[in-house]
Amino acid sequence: MVEATPESISPVVTMLSPTSVLHQVRAATAVQHRTLEARLPLTSPDLDQCTYARIIEAYYGFHAPLHDQIAKFSGASADPERHKIPALIKDLYALGLNGEQINALPLCTRLPAIDSDAQLLGVMYVMEGATLGGQVLRRLIAARLGIDADSGGEFLDVYGRDTGRLWKAFLKQLAAFDHPAYNSDVVDAACETFACFEHWLDRAGVLL
């Protein structure tokens, strides 16, 4: 998560109104994004497979309970195309963990609140943007560690060829929701998602 700035990769949005929800959330989270990106050692020249495995374990510990929270709020309207947990589990097995070890991994309990559509979109901005950024990391990790989708890198390319399509679909959903009465809730939820994730990774001991 949060491996690359989504807008630096996607050409979908080039000119934004300063009052648009996308402009607001992007501006509000820019410092958090850069700070976390700098502290996450996925692009470090010293990255080794052991450190990478610990990061994937920590990702699972955050994503699994957050996915449950999203599913609880969304119910039947949850999008099955955006389900990332099977990819993380596949990676954990490929990196040497067994089922018992995966079930014993610590799970994050400090998560962003999801009690409204605005909060859900704020959380998704961070999560979906990070998935888009995973495309950059996928190539880097493959070159540096020799890890591909079958050996522990499935999560970095979880949407595969649908990555761009799903990001554009999310931007369209966010734009359709844009309203002055709710935009601050979207922004606050995105900021809280970054804060919760950084706190969790710090606690897991995987940040620089």
C-alpha positions in Angstrom: 0.0 0.0 0.0 1.0 3.6 -0.7 3.9 2.7 -2.8 3.5 5.3 -5.5 1.5 8.5 -6.1 -1.5 7.3 -8.1 -1.8 10.5 -10.1 1.9 10.3 -11.2 1.1 7.0 -12.9 -2.4 7.5 -14.2 -3.1 10.0 -16.9 -6.8 10.0 -16.1 -6.8 13.2 -14.1 -4.6 16.1 -15.2 -6.7 19.3 -14.5 -8.7 19.4 -11.3 -10.9 22.0 -9.8 -9.4 23.1 -6.4 -12.7 22.4 -4.9 -13.1 18.8 -6.3 -13.0 16.0 -3.8 -10.1 14.4 -5.6 -8.1 17.6 -5.5 -8.9 18.0 -1.8 -8.0 14.4 -0.8 -4.9 14.3 -2.9 -3.6 17.6 -1.4 -4.6 16.6 2.2 -2.8 13.3 2.1 0.3 14.3 0.1 2.6 14.7 3.1 1.5 11.5 4.7 1.9 9.7 1.4 5.5 10.9 0.9 6.4 10.3 4.5 5.2 6.7 4.5 6.7 6.0 1.1 10.1 7.2 2.3 9.9 5.0 5.4 8.7 1.8 3.7 11.8 -0.2 2.6 10.3 -1.8 -0.5 12.4 0.4 -2.7 15.6 0.2 -0.6 18.7 -1.3 -2.2 19.1 -3.3 1.0 15.8 -5.0 0.8 16.1 -8.8 1.2 13.5 -11.6 1.0 13.2 -11.8 4.8 12.3 -8.1 5.1 10.0 -8.4 2.1 8.2 -11.4 3.8 7.8 -9.4 7.0 6.2 -6.5 5.1 3.8 -8.9 3.4 2.9 -10.3 6.8 2.2 -6.8 8.1 0.2 -6.0 5.0 -2.0 -9.0 5.7 -2.4 -7.9 9.3 -3.8 -4.6 8.1 -5.7 -5.6 5.0 -7.5 -8.6 6.4 -9.4 -6.8 9.2 -10.0 -3.7 7.0 -11.5 -5.9 4.3 -13.8 -7.4 6.9 -14.8 -3.9 8.0 -15.5 -2.8 4.4 -17.5 -6.0 3.7 -19.5 -5.5 6.9 -20.4 -1.9 5.8 -21.0 -2.7 2.1 -22.8 -6.0 2.5 -24.1 -7.4 -0.8 -22.8 -4.3 -2.7 -19.2 -5.1 -1.9 -17.1 -5.4 -5.1 -15.7 -8.9 -5.5 -13.2 -7.6 -8.1 -11.4 -5.6 -5.3 -10.9 -8.5 -3.0 -7.2 -8.6 -2.2 -6.9 -11.1 0.7 -6.6 -14.3 -1.4 -3.6 -12.8 -3.1 -1.9 -11.9 0.2 -2.6 -15.5 1.5 -1.1 -16.9 -1.7 2.0 -14.8 -1.2 2.4 -15.8 2.5 2.3 -19.5 1.5 4.8 -18.9 -1.3 7.1 -17.1 1.2 7.2 -20.1 3.5 4.3 -19.7 6.0 1.8 -22.5 6.6 -1.9 -22.1 7.4 -1.4 -22.2 11.1 1.3 -19.5 11.0 -0.9 -17.3 8.8 -3.9 -17.7 11.1 -1.6 -16.7 14.0 -0.4 -13.4 12.4 -1.3 -10.4 14.5 -4.2 -8.3 13.1 -4.5 -4.5 13.3 -7.2 -3.2 15.7 -6.8 0.5 15.0 -8.6 0.9 11.7 -10.3 3.9 10.0 -14.0 4.2 10.8 -16.3 3.1 7.9 -19.8 4.3 8.9 -20.7 6.2 5.7 -20.2 6.1 2.0 -18.0 9.1 2.3 -15.7 7.3 4.8 -15.6 4.3 2.6 -14.5 6.3 -0.4 -11.8 8.0 1.7 -10.4 4.6 2.7 -10.7 3.3 -0.9 -8.7 6.3 -2.2 -5.7 5.1 -0.2 -6.2 1.4 -0.8 -6.9 1.6 -4.5 -4.2 4.2 -5.1 -1.7 1.9 -3.5 -2.8 -1.0 -5.7 -2.1 1.2 -8.7 1.3 2.0 -7.3 2.0 -1.7 -6.8 2.6 -1.9 -10.6 5.8 0.0 -10.1 6.9 -2.2 -7.2 6.1 -5.4 -9.0 8.8 -4.8 -11.5 11.3 -3.6 -8.9 10.8 -6.6 -6.6 11.0 -9.0 -9.5 14.3 -7.5 -10.7 15.8 -7.2 -7.2 14.6 -10.4 -5.5 13.4 -12.6 -8.3 9.9 -12.7 -6.8 7.0 -12.9 -9.2 3.2 -13.7 -8.9 3.9 -17.3 -8.1 6.7 -16.8 -5.6 5.3 -14.1 -3.3 4.4 -11.1 -5.5 0.8 -11.7 -6.4 -0.4 -8.9 -4.2 1.7 -6.3 -6.0 -0.2 -7.1 -9.2 -3.5 -8.2 -7.6 -5.7 -6.7 -10.4 -3.4 -7.6 -13.2 -4.6 -6.1 -16.5 -7.6 -4.7 -14.8 -5.6 -2.3 -12.7 -6.1 0.7 -14.9 -9.8 0.0 -15.5 -10.5 -0.4 -11.8 -8.7 2.8 -10.9 -10.6 4.7 -13.5 -13.9 3.2 -12.2 -13.0 4.3 -8.7 -12.2 7.9 -9.9 -15.6 7.9 -11.6 -17.3 6.8 -8.4 -15.5 9.4 -6.4 -16.4 12.1 -8.8 -20.0 11.1 -8.8 -20.1 11.4 -5.0 -18.4 14.8 -5.0 -20.4 17.2 -2.8 -19.4 20.0 -0.4 -21.4 18.5 2.4 -19.5 15.2 2.3 -16.0 16.0 0.9 -14.5 16.7 4.3 -15.6 13.2 5.5 -13.8 11.6 2.5 -10.7 13.6 3.2 -10.7 12.8 6.9 -11.1 9.1 6.2 -8.2 9.1 3.8 -6.0 10.8 6.2 -7.0 8.5 9.0 -6.3 5.5 6.8 -2.8 6.7 6.1 -2.3 7.3 9.9 -3.6 3.9 10.9 -1.5 2.1 8.3 1.7 3.9 9.2 1.1 3.2 12.9 0.5 -0.5 12.2 3.6 -0.8 10.1 5.6 1.0 12.7 4.3 -1.3 15.4 5.2 -4.3 13.1 8.8 -3.0 12.9 9.0 -2.9 9.1 9.5 0.9 8.6 12.8 2.6 8.3 
